[in-house]
Amino acid sequence: MASELVLVKLGGSLITDKTATELPRQDEIKRLAREVRLARQEGNLSAVVGHGGGSFPHRPAHKYGTAKGFHNADSARGIAEVQHAASRLNRIVVRALIDAGEDAVSFSPSSFMVTEKGRPCKVFLEPMRIALSKSITPVPYGDVTFDEAQGCAIVSTETVLEAIAKKFKAKRIVIAANEDGVWRDYPQNTELVEEISPRNFAEIRKCLGGSAATDVTGGMLHKVESMLTLAKKTKAEVIIINGTVPGRLRDAMLGRKVIGTRITG
């Protein structure tokens, strides 16, 4: 295994058009895949590259109320549709990483994670550990899970990365969005929050909303809350960056100083 492990999340709004149905941003995905490859080569890094679902699973998840659990006769169909939609985008991301030179392999959270009321309670990551030891790049994603309390649930990529970070010692976690970070005055976007910590979170929380498009995983507030918890528990460096800026993902993966919002525990 390479000397340092970096966890990456490619946001759903970054790699898809969330106002349309299943519309991937192919050029962005390919560029980001190349940046992951360059960072891995330059920094001798191991990486787990997770991604959001964007315009793929969020719509069927909303239609069937999958996040609420197994609650009616259509719930089984909802699980199937959500998992299938999420995996379709995953194949696009994995293909781009392979084309960029990465030995990337899909990891479906629905097959390695069981939740209880939406929180991971059983996680089997031994295959991922072996993959990382062979310099293979695991690619998990936001997914449906089978849930011991409510039958099924939706887990965000941040929740999946949290479980992975608890198991493996990650050096840093990079959340690549389509904004420079967290804005104090969203949607005017003139004052960037450079750091979020337990000391200022109550104040910053007032600035955080959901997402402009359909999102069943909680939007920016959920992302920040998840990463704040993760920073507390793992002491990893966490940063939210603008993945639309060429080179920024690569630089952030390498630990260089970039524009963004740092989250510390």
Residue, then its C-alpha position, 0 to 999 in steps of 0.5 A: m500500500a502507498s504511504e498515505l491514504v486520501l479519501v475523495k468525494l466527487g459531488g453529485s452536482l459536480i459530475t451530473d446535471k442534477t436538474a436533468t434526468e441521468l445526465p452525466r458531465q462526461d468531460e468533468i468526470k474524465r478531467l477529475a479522473r485524470e487529476v486523481r491519477l496525477a495526484r496518486q502518481e506524484g504523491n505516492l498515494s492510496a485513494v478511495v474515490g467516492h461519488g454522489g448520485g446526482s441526477f441518477p438515484h435521487r429521483p427514484a429515491h424521492k419517488y419511492g420514499t426509499a429514505k423512509g424505509f420499507h413502508n409500502a408495496d412499492s418499497a421493494r421496487g424502489i430499492a431495486e430502482v435506486q440501486h440500479a440508478a446509482s450503479r449506472l453512474n458508478r460504472i461511468v466514473v469507474r470507466a473514466l478512472i480506468d481510462a485515466g490509468e487507475d486500476a479502479v474497482s466498484f464497491s457497492p455499499s448495499s453489498f458491504m454495509v447494513t444500517e440501523k435507522g440510516r446509520p451504519c451498524k455492520v460494515f465489511l471492508e476486508p475486500m477494500r483493505i485487500a484492494l488498497s494493499k494491491s494499489i487498487t482504487p476502490v470506488p464506492y458511492g451513495d447508495v440504498t442499504f438494507d436497514e435492520a430497523q426500517g427495512c431500507a435506507i439511503v446512505s450518502t457518500e459522506t456516511v460511507l467515507e466516514a465508515i471507511a475512515k474509521k476503519f483505515k487511517a486516512k491522511r486527508i479527505v477531499i470533498a469536491a463540489n461545484e462551489d469554492g466551499v461553504w459560503r457565509d452569505y449563500p446564495q450571494n457567495t461573496e464571503l467564503v468560510e475558510e474553516i469550520s470547527p466545533r467552536n463556530f459550527a453553531e454560527i455557520r449552521k445558520c448559513l447552511g441549507g439543502s441543495a438547489a435540486t432534488d437531494v435525498t441525502g441532506g445537502m450541504l448541511h449534512k455534508v458539513e455535519s458528517m465531515l465535522t464528526l469525521a474530523k473529530k473522530t479521525k483527526a484527518e484533514v478535511i477540505i471542501i473544494n471547487g472541483t470545477v477548477p482544473g488542478r484543484l482536486r489534484d492539489a488538494m489531494l497532495g495537501r497543497k494550499v488551495i481555496g476551500t473550506r477546511i473542517t477541523g475537529 
